[in-house]
Amino acid sequence: MRDIDEIDFEAILDPPPRTGSPAAPAVPKPTAPARAATAEAPAATEALPTGSPTAEAHSPEAPAPLDPEDDPEQITYEGAPRAMRVLSVSKSGGFHHIAYTEWGDPDSPKVALCVHGLSRQGRDFDRVAAALARKGYRVLCPDLVGRGRSDRLSDPTEYALPQYVMDMTAVIARTGATQIDYVGTSLGGLTGILLAGQEKSPIRQLVVNDIGPFLPWSALHRLGSYIRVMPHGFPDYATAEAYFRTTLSPFGDLSDEEWRHLTRWSVERTEDGSYRMLCDPRIATAFAPNLLYNLSLWHYWDAIRCPTLVLRGEYSDLLLSETAEDMTRRGPRATLADIPGCGHAPALLDDDQVNLIVEWMTRPG
């Protein structure tokens, strides 16, 4: 294991493991009984977004509201979520747009940034964002570059932590806020750790969902395996939903509505009626077998000074229980909450998980 300062940051991960490194263990499945799978295509009035994500990203000067009928939440604050985008830049590929969904009062001084996991997109946070907006927050949920409605990079080797940190800095700057609250799942949590561990960081408080400063090789190998075989598209909606139910099964015992929500924002319908994945398959570049090794971010964790909440899935293989306990003793001395019935990572869709985050972020003092 090496410290992050010794790692080739452009590839994210360190040199290949030694011969004889253990294979990734099977991830235990939640013990709760699974709900019946009923993968039906959305009704015509709730059609998935179509067309190029880049072309459909709206100018920040004229934000277009998203149809409330497209969202499972009943919007109880004034105004629907808004589709926005901001300009960022990569080292060798020029400029690109980062799309994000904005919830709540755009003039609120309370700002939260919610950043998703490796192959996901910002609409995973709809329920968290809606709940925070009802508490007076302005909430921004970006699609990391190469995912959702954000542009794709010309150089796939730049799908790495330095680029994600730069892009999220551009999103934070767009808010005009001097301080923000940050919620990050998996890769989004790693990005948050790096942001919060910098001098003069604008992060006021941090929620890290099922990720930590130490990433074991076996779990990275598992993630890399599914990313490398991720399909580019699906013949129909039912096939797409079946894929996500299987691949994301460690999320736990989700309802049919929740699986439908995760699926609908992960794909888009094409002209021939099939569905394409809203994720650049080239994000797998960083997970080539010869690039995987244990990764340490303790240097950044130990530099964090803001209040921090860590969520850990009961069966998580990415955030080991001993790592989570160490996170309560080092750096920000985080509060740790175990989430039963799931692995990597808690989906943050059920009321208990949403309320845990919202109540911690809005606690007195």
N, C-alpha and C positions, 0 to 999 in steps of 0.2 A: 504494500500500500504506500502511496506517495501523497504528499500534500498537494493541494491544488496549484500552488506556485511552481511546482516542478512538472506540471502536466502540459502537454501540447494542447493548448486551449482550442486551437482551430478544429481539432478532432474530438474535443471534449474528454475523451477517455485515454487511458494510458496504454503502453505496449501490450502485446498479446500475453495471455496467461501462460504459466509454465506448463509443460507437458504433464498430463495427469490431473489437471484441475477438475474438480467435481462437476458433474452435470447438474443442471438446474433441477431442483426438487419439484415434485408436483405440488400445485397450490391447493390446499384443502378447500373444499367447497363449503358454503354456509350450510348449517344443519337444518335451517328452517325449510319447510316444504315449499317447493317452487310453485308459483302460480301458473296456470295454464297459459300456453303460448298461443296467442291469436294475432298473427301478423296480418293485418289488413291494410291495404293502401289507404291513404288519407282520402277523405271525401273531396269532391270537386271544389267545394267552397274553402277547403283548407289545403290547397295544393302546395307542395314544396316549392321553394324558390327555384326558378329556372334561369338558364343563361349563364354567362361567365361571371364568376364571383367578382372579378376585377371590374367588369363593366357595370355590375349592379351596385357596387359600393358607392354610397352617396357622398356628395361634397359636404364638408363640415359647415360651409356657409349656408347650405339649404338642406338641412337634415330631413329625411323622409321618414314619417312615422311608420312603424311596423303595424300590421293589422292585428288588433287585439284578439281577433278570432284565431290567429295563428299560435296563440300562447295558451298553455293549460291553466295559467293563473288568472284569477279575476283581478283586474287592475283596479285598486281602490284608491289610488292617489291620482291627482290630476295629470293627464297626459299618458300616452302609450310609450313604450320603449322606442328609441330612435336609432336608426342605422347611420353610423358615422364612419369616418376614416381619417387617418393622419399619415403624413409622409415621413418615411425613415430612409436610411441609406445603409448599404452593405459595403464591405471593403473593396470588393472587386466587381460587383454586379450592378452598381448604380443605385438609383432610388427605387423604392417600392412602397406600396400602400399597406398599412395595417388597418384592417376593419375592426370596428368595435360596436357593441350595442350599449347604448346609454339609457339608464333608468333614472326616474325620479326628477327632482327639481334641478334644472341645469345651473341655477344660481346658488345652490346650497353650499355653504362653507364646509360641510362634512362630505368628504369624497372617499370612496372606496374603489379599489381596483381588484378585480377577480380574474385570475389567470389559470387556464385549464391545463390538463395533462398532455402527454406526448402526442397522441394522435387524435385528440378531441378538438373542441372548438368552444367559443364563449357562451353559446346558448345552454351549455351544461349548467350554468349558474343561474338560470332564470328564476328559480324559486328563492335562492339566497338573495338575488338582486331585488326581486319584488318585495321581499320581507324587509330588506334594508331600506329600500326606497320609502316604504310605509313608516319607517322610523326617521325619515328626514334626510337620508343620504342621497347624494348623487353617486350612481354606481356605473362604472365602466367595465365591460366584459369583452376584452379583445380576443380576436382570433390570432394566435401566433402565426408568424409568416409561414406560408406553405399549407395553412389549414383554413377551413371555412371560406369566408369571403376575402381573406387577405391574399395579396399577390404571392407568387412563387418565386424563389430565388433562382438565378441563372446558374450559380455555382452551388451544388448540393453540399459541399464541404462546409459551407457557412451556416448550415442548420446546426447551430451550436450555441452554447450558453452565452458567449460574448455578444452574438447577434441578438438573442432574445433580451438580454439586459439593455442593449442599446435601443431596441424597439420599444420596450416598456418605458424607458426614460423619455422617449418621444411622446408616448401616450400621457405620462405624468405631466410633462411640460405643457401639453395641450390643455390640461385642466386649469392651469394657472394657480393651482393650490400650492401652498408652501409645505403642507403636510397631508399625507394620505394614510388610509388604512388599507392593508393588503391581505388578500385571501388567495392562496395558491395551492392547487392540487398537483401532486407529483412533479412533473417538469416545471409547472408554474410555481410550485413551492421552492424548487431549487433556485429559480430565477429570483424569487423573493428573498431567499437567504443571501444571495450575492448582493442584491440591492440594499438590504438592511444592514449588511456588514461593511458598507462603505462609510468613509468619513462624510459628515454632513448629509446623511441619508434623509430623504423626506418621509420615510416610513415611520408613522406614529405608533402603530401597533400591527402585529403580524399574526396571521393564522396560516399554519402549515399543515396541509392535509396529506398524511401518509407518505412522507418523504423525510429524509434527514441528512446530516452532514456526512454519513458513511453509506455508500451504496455497495452491497455485496455483488461480486461477480456473477453468482448463480442467478440472481434476480435480473440483472442486466442482460444475461444470456437469454432468459425467458422472454423478456420484452423484445429483444432483438429478433428472436425467432419468429414471433408473430408479426412484427413490423415487416420483416423481409418477405413474408408470404401474403401480406395484406392485398386483397384483390383491388383492382382499379375500378371495378364497377360490378353491377348486378343486373340480371335480366328483368327483375321485377322487385317491387317493394317488399313482398313477403320474404324473398331470399335475403334481401338486405337486413331486415329485422332479425331473421334467424341467425345471420352472421354475428350481429352485435350481441344478441342474447348469449351466444356461445363464447365469443371472444371476451366480452366484458362480464362474464358470469361472476368473477370475484367481487363485482360491485355489490352483490348481495341479492336478496329476494325482492326484486322490484315489481311493481304492478305493471299490467299491460299498458296502461297510459304512460308510465314512466319509460318503458322500453320504446314505445312509439315516439315519445319526445326525443330520446337520445338518438333514435334512428333518423327522424325527419330532418334534423339539422346537421346530420353527418353526410347526407347524400343530396344530390339534386337530380331531377328528372331531365332526361335528354329528349331530343326531338323524336327519336325512335321509340320512346316509351320506357327505355331502360333507365337505370340510375347509376350515376358515377359518384365515386368517393370524393368528398371534399377534403382531401389530404394528399399532399404530394408524396408519392411512394419513395421519393429520393431522400426523405428524412431518415431512411434506413441506413444511409451512408455512414453515419456515426456509429452504427451498431454492427459493422462488419466484424466477423469473428476475430480477426487479428487485431482489432482495436479495443476489445473488451478486457477490462481489469477492474479491480476494486478502485473506487473513487472516494477521495476524502475532501470534504469542504469544512473541516473543523476550524481552519484558520478564519473563515468568514463567520461561522457560527459564534465563535468566541468573541468576535468583535461586535456582535449585536447587543444593543442596549435597550431596545424598546420592548414593551410587554408583548409576550408571545404565547400563543395557544397552539399546541400540537395535537392533531387527531391521528389515531392509529387504528387501522382495521384489525380486527381480532386475528385474522389469519394472514396478515400481510407478510410477504417475503421480501419486500423492498425496504420497509422500515422495521428492522429487527427490534424485538422488545428491549434488548440491552442497549441498543442505540437510543431508543426513545427515552429510557431511563437516564442515560447520560445527558440527554438534551435538557432534562430538568435540573441538572447539577452544574452545567457549564453554560458560558455565554449569558443569554438572557434568563436562564433558569426558568424554562418554560413551564406552563401549566399543561399537563398531559391528560387527554381524555381518550379512553378506549371505546371504539365503536363496535358493538357486537354484530355477529352474523355476516361479516364481509371480510374480504381480503384487501388487495390493492386495486382500487382505492374506494373508500366510502363515496357514494354517488352524490351526497349532499342534496337529495331530493325529498326525503321523508321529513315529516314535521320535527321529529326529535333532533335530527342532525342540523336542520336549518335553525331551529330555536336555540340550540347550543351555541352556534356561531353568533347569532344576532344578540343573544343575551350577554355573551362575553364582550362583544364589541361595544355594546351600549351600557355596560355596567357603570354604576356611579363612580365618579372620581377618575 
